[in-house]
Amino acid sequence: MYIDDQKYVRDGKIYRRTLLRNSYRKEGKVYHDTIANLSKCSEEEIEVLKMAFKKKIEKR
């Protein structure tokens, strides 16, 4: 699992999407499942989640 955080510009306005995703391989192709849309979360909440996932990966 990972946090997919993307900022993009459309018609001069900046948008941000933040998704909790899971990736896996099936017959050699990479697929992604979206578990949750975190776009409405605050910047602080998203950073806390990113740190938590980073710590989880470091423990492996």
Backbone hydrogen bonds, N-H to C=O, Kabsch-Sander energy under -0.5 kcal/mol:
donor,donor_aa,acceptor,acceptor_aa,energy
2,Y,21,R,-2.4
4,D,2,Y,-0.6
4,D,19,L,-3.3
5,D,3,I,-0.8
6,Q,4,D,-0.5
6,Q,17,R,-2.8
8,Y,15,Y,-2.4
10,R,13,K,-2.5
13,K,10,R,-1.8
15,Y,8,Y,-3.3
17,R,6,Q,-2.8
19,L,4,D,-2.6
20,L,36,A,-3.0
21,R,2,Y,-3.0
21,R,19,L,-0.6
22,N,33,D,-2.4
24,Y,31,Y,-2.2
26,K,29,K,-2.5
29,K,26,K,-1.7
31,Y,24,Y,-3.3
33,D,22,N,-3.0
35,I,20,L,-3.0
35,I,33,D,-0.6
36,A,20,L,-1.4
38,L,18,T,-3.0
38,L,36,A,-0.7
39,S,18,T,-0.5
41,C,38,L,-1.7
46,I,42,S,-2.1
47,E,43,E,-2.2
48,V,44,E,-2.1
49,L,45,E,-2.1
50,K,46,I,-2.4
51,M,47,E,-2.4
52,A,48,V,-2.2
53,F,49,L,-2.3
54,K,50,K,-2.1
55,K,51,M,-2.5
56,K,52,A,-1.9
57,I,53,F,-2.1
58,E,54,K,-2.1
59,K,55,K,-1.5
60,R,56,K,-0.6
60,R,57,I,-0.9
